[in-house]
Amino acid sequence: MELLEESIYTNYLIKFIPKEKRERVDIADKVKLEFYKLHQDFKGDIALVAEEGELYNPEEINTAVKPPDEKEQLDEIIQKVNERFPDDFTEADRVIIENLYKAFEKDPDAKVINMAKNNSKEMFRDSLFKDIFMKKVMQEYLGNQQAFEKLVGGDQEYYNTVYTLIEDELYRKMRG
């Protein structure tokens, strides 16, 4: 179990190691030690045996497990919804799902993270996350509603600016 935990932890840390060679990598703002446990595994001397060859520091670390890309996860979610509702899935639906996913990604709630870490997937899905998800849906809905109201019913200069920029770009693309 300890080996699995260490593997998960190191795979998480590997994402923060830059690809280009540096003398020092600072991860102080990315990792926080909350508690530790000290226990004695062994007491005695360790004899080191010299082997042929020497140790070297590899230039590049290639791990077999690639950290999942945020875009790939989002695309997979959208693809699964589209497969389930192929005749009823629009571009607006895709935008809503994308906005919801990004809203949870960009502003992760410590309470939600704690619930996910300390409960089963079923408990999280069936009980704990439902209210939080609905609140986020309503926030996104109100935000989009306000954005459309701002565009249509608000400042005419704002409307004209958005209109001109979109019209200009679409005209250029359609002509090209």
LINZIKA-V254878 format. One record per pair of residues at least 24 apart in sequence whose ideal C-beta (glycine too) atoms are under 10 Angstrom apart, sorted by sequence separation. I is the first residue (numbers start at 1). GAP is how many residues later the second one is. If there is no record, write none. Layout:
I|GAP  I|GAP
This chain:
74|24  77|24  112|24  104|25  109|26  74|27  109|27  73|28  74|28  104|28  104|29  107|29  70|31  74|31  70|32  73|32  104|32  100|33  103|33  103|34  70|35  100|36  103|36  99|37  100|37  103|37  21|38  99|38  102|38  21|39  100|39  100|40  103|40  19|41  96|41  99|41  100|41  19|42  99|42  17|44  96|44  99|44  96|45  99|45  17|46  14|47  15|48  96|48  14|49  95|49  14|51  15|51  11|52  14|52  15|52  92|52  10|53  11|53  14|53  15|53  11|54  10|55  11|55  12|55  11|56  8|57  7|58
